[in-house]
Amino acid sequence: MNGVDLHPGTTCSQSHRGVLVTRRTLSEPRPKDARLVAVVLSLLLILIGLVSLDLGASTRLGLAGTLKGGFAALGFAQELPGTLQTIAELRIYRLLVSIGVGAALALSGALLQGTFRNHLASPSIIGVTSGASLGAAIMIVLISGSGSFFLVDRVAGLGPLSITLAAFLGALATTLMVTALATTGGRISVPTLLLVGIAVNAIVGGAIAALQRFAMEESDLMRALITWTFGRLDDRSGIHVLTIAFGLLATICVIPYVATELDLFASGEGDAHGLGVNTSRVKWIALIGASLAAAVAVSVAGQIAFVGLITPHMLRRITGPHYRNLLWLCLLGGPVLLCGTDVIQRLLLGHAALPPGVVMSLLGGPFFLSLLLTNRSTVEAW
């Protein structure tokens, strides 16, 4: 193999789509391991979802009533009386948005980690989420007078679409800028990548604070911008569910085109190129997919950090480093993490529950520090 070092525990087999595909050996997690993890995560997500649907302020509307309200919204049952139908729909929309946002952020993080070949990369750490937030915040200000959180009425129903587009442009611009600044001699410097991400997060934080300063005279707009920085999963609607669903589906379409190639990236772009991988094409597809996933998540729920860091890292420990499994499992692991933490804190705190962005920051910050400390020798060698 001309001295090329593949993943430990793998050997060569056959050519597929112009790249070299590796054959599983005894040291690699068997396919049934990934399937078992998928089954467990699916069962956990179903359980968490049922508990989430049963939570709420109304004591007259339990799980059965919420499910009946969902069927009524689809036209398969009679609507619940009074405000109960609205409450049921809000609970269902909250759950569906939480699942979509968790999956999108986790998938975005896995794509970035594979592209940059570093497990510390995530949308929030390198500034992708911040770029999306700034784009969305600017669009909110531009289309608002004294609008509501998503300002749908102001632009004849195009508010969520315009905010999503602005978030995507902000996320993509930030991703490309960070990548360009962190690349030296065709190689991405991990320390530079993280430092640029810190700088971008600081700049974007200042820009959003400036927007808030100019919006102080309009209470609704100010509240929208502040809420955006904390993240928000309640008071969602069908348009938010459709937004996250279409964006997530578009990103999922990227997986078959990059999964095997990202595995070959692990030994270096030069080695991957020597094995037939079109590295530029793979990087572009992965970065655009990661930006889109982060953008749609931010556009419907605001800033929720560290989901894209924690989920791929924990799944990698369970099933191994192979992206052909990891990318798909993130679609389940992300929702389990986000929805699970949201349900737990709502059970513990009730009406005093914290915004999801605050909760994930409290969890993700120490997690990131623990990764740095446990990998201190590796970090010092960068």
N, C-alpha and C positions, 0 to 999 in steps of 0.2 A: 504493500500500500504506500510505497515511497515515503515511509517514515511518518505517515499521517496517523495521529492518535485519535481514535474514535472514543466514544463513551466507554468508561470502564465496564467490562463484563459484556461487551457486544462484539460481534464479528460481522464480516461483510456477507451479503447474500446476492441481491440482484438490483438492477437499475430500474427505477420507476419514476416517471415524469421528469427524467433528465437528472435525477439526483440518486445518490447511493442510499439504499434502504438498509438498515441494520437488522440483524436477526437476533431474537431474544435468546439469552443464555440463562444459566441457572441463577446468576446473581441479580438479574433484572426482575422486578416484580411481574408476576404472571398476569395476563389479561384478566383472569377471574378476580384478582385482587382489586383492580380498578372497578370492575362491575359490582363487586361486593360493596365497595365504598359508595358507589353511586346509589345502590339500593338503600343503604343505611342513611345516606344524606336525604334521599327522597322521603323515607319514612319520617325522619326528623322534621323535614320541611312541612309535611302534611300535619304532623302533630302540632308544630308551632303555629301553622296557619289556623287550625281549628281553635286553639287557645286565643289567638289574636282576634278571630271573629267573635269570640264570646266576651271579649273585654269591651267595656264602654260605660258611659255614664247612665244609660238607660237600664233600669232593673227589669223592665217589661220586655226586653228584647234579648233573648239568649242566642245560643248557636243555631237552634232550629229556626227561630224567627229571622235571623240574619240570612240563613241559606234560602228561606222562603222568599225574602225580599230580593235576593239575587235572582232567583228564578222568575219573580214577578217583573224585574227590570228587563229580562229577556223575553217576556211575553208568555211564559209557560205557567204562570200562576196569578192569582188575584193579588193586587197590591195591598200592602199592609195599611191599616188605618192611620190617619193623621201624619205625624212626623216620623213614625216608625219606619216607613218606607225609605225616607231620606237617610235616616240613621243607618239602616241596613246597607244601603248603597255606599255610603261614606266608609263604612267598615271594610267593605269588599274592595273599594278603590284603594284604600290605604294599604291593604295586604298586597294587592297586585302590583302597586307602584313599589312597595318595599322589595318584593321579589325581583322585579325588573331592575331596580337600582342596584341591589346587591349583586346580581349577576353581571350587570354591565361594568361596575367598578372592579370586581374581581377579575373579569376577563381582560379589562384594560390593563390591570396591573401585571397579569401573566404575560401579555403580549409585550409590554415594555421590558419586563425582566428578561424575556427571551431575546429581544432585539439588542438590548444593551449588555447581555450576558452577565447580569448581576442581580442577585436576589434582593438587594436593597432598593431597587428602582420601583417606584409606584407613582400613580397619577398625582397624588398629593405631595409627595416628597420632591419630585423634580419640576413641579409647577404646572403640570397639565391641567389639574383641577382648578387651580387658581386662574389660569388663562381663560378657561371656560367660564368661570364665575365672573371675571371682569367683562368678557364679551356679553354675557347675559345681563349683567348689571347696567352696562351702557345702553343696551337695547331697551331695558325697562324704563330708564330715564328718558330715552328718545321718544318712546311711544306713549308716555304717560302724561296725564295732566295732573290728576291726583288719584291715579288708578289703584285698582286692587292688586293682589299679589301677582297674578298672571295677566291682568289687564286685557282680558279677552274682548270685552265690549268695545274697547278703544279702536281696535283694528279689524272689526267685523269678523271675529273668529280666527284671525291669523296671528294673534299674540303669541301663543305657544310655539307656533312654527317659526316665527321670526326670532324668538328668544333662543330656540334650539339651534337655528342657523348661526346666530351670533356667537353662541357658546361653542359650536363646532369650529368656527373660524378662529376664535380665541384660543381654543385648545390646540388646534393644528399649528397656529403661528408660534405658540409657546413651545410646542414639541420640536418644531424645526429649529427654532432659535437655540434651545438648550442643546440639541444634538450638534448643531454647527459649532457652538462655543466650546463644547466639550470634546470635539474631535481635533486631534493633532496628528499629522502625518498619516491620516487614514485610520487612526485608532482612537477609540473613545476612551478618554481618561475618566475612570470612575470617581476619583476625588473631585476633579473639575466638574463632573456631572452633578454631584451632590451639592457642591458649592454654588454652582450656577442655579440649581433648583432653589437653594436657600435665598439667593439674591432675587430671583424671580418672584418667589412667594412674598418677600418683603416689599418689592416694588408694587405688586398687585394689591397687597394689603393696604399700602398707602393710597393707591388710586381709588380703591373702593371706599376708604375712609374719606377721601376728598369728595367723592360722589355723595356720600352721606351728609357731609357738611353742607353741600349746596342744596340738599333736599330737606334740610331741617325745617323749613317753613311749611312743608307739606307733610302732614303727619302720616297719611296713608303710604306715600312713597317712601318715607323714612322707615316706616315699619316694615315695608316690603324688603328694602335693602338690608336691614338688620337681620330680619328673619332669614334672608338668603344666606348670610354668613354662618348661621347656626345649623342650617339644614331643616327640612320640614317634610313630614310624611302624612300629616293629617290634612283634612279639607281638600283632598284630591278629587278629581273628576274623571269622566271617561276620556277626555282629550289627553290627559296626562298619561293614562294607561296606554292609549294608542301611540303616543309619542315615544314612550320608553319601549313599547313592544316593537315598533317598526325599526327604531334605532338599534335595538339589541339583535333583531333578526338580521339586519344588514351586517352587523359585526360578526355574527355567527357564520355567515357565508365566507368570511375570511379564513376561518380555521382550517379547512381542508387544503388551502393553498400555502400555509405557513407552518403547520404543526411539525411535520418531519424535518423541514428545513431548519427550524429553530433548534431542534435536537442537534443537528450538524453544526449549528453556530457555536455550540458550547466549546468546541476545540479551537475556535477562532475563525474569523471571516475568511482569512487566507486559505485555511484548510477546507472550509466549506466550499469556497470557490473552486478549489482544486478537485473537489468531488462532484462538480457539476451544478452547484447551486448558483442561481442568479441572485447574488447577495443584495444588489441594489433594489431589485424588484421585490424581494422578500421584505426588506427593511421598509420600503415605501408602503407596501400593503399592510404590514403589521402596525406601523406608526399611524397610518390613516384610520385603521380599525380601532386602535387604542384611543385615538383622539375622538372618534365618533362615539364610542361607548361612554367615555368620560363626559362628553358634551351632553348627551341625552340624559345622563344621570343627573348632572348639575342643573339642566334646564327644567327638570320636573321636581327636584328635591333640594336644590341648593348645594352647599359644600358639605360633603360627608367624607372625611379623610380616613385613610389607613385600611379601608376594606380591601383595596387592591394590593396592600402589602401583606396583611395577615393571612388572607385566604390562600394565595398561592404557596406561601411559605409552609403553612400547616399541611396542606394537601401534598406538597412535595415530600414532606417527612413521612407521610403515610404510604403513598403510592410510588415514590421515586421521582426522578427529575425529568421524566420524559413528557414533552409537551403534547404529544398525541393523546395522552390521557389527561394531563393537567388542564389543558384549555377547556375540555368538555366538563370536567369535574368542577371547575370554577363556576359554571352556570348553576350548580346546586350548592356549592360551598359558600359562595357569596351571600345568597339569600338566607341560608341557615345562620350565618354570622350576623347579618344586619337585622333580620326579623327576630332572631333569638334574643339578641341583646335588647332590642326594642321591647319585646314582650316581657322579659325579665324585669327590666326597670319600670315598666308600667305596672306590673304586679306588685313590685316593692314600694313604688312611690305614688301610684295612683295619679291624681290630678297634678301632683308636683313633678311629674316625669320630665326629664330633661330632653331637649331637642336631640335628634339622632347624631348630628354633627358633633355636639359636645360629648356625648357618650363615647363615640368612636375615637375622639381625640384623647379622652382620658384612658382608654384602653390601648390605643395605638402608640401613643407617645412612649410609655414604658416598654412596650413590645419592641419598638424600634431601638431604644437604648440598650435593651437586653441583647438584641442581635449584634449591635456594635461591640458590646463588651465580650460576648462569647466568641466573636470572630476578630478579636483585637489583633491577633498575629497576621491574619489575612489582610486586614485593613492597613496595618503598618507596612505591608509589602507592596501596596498599590503605588 
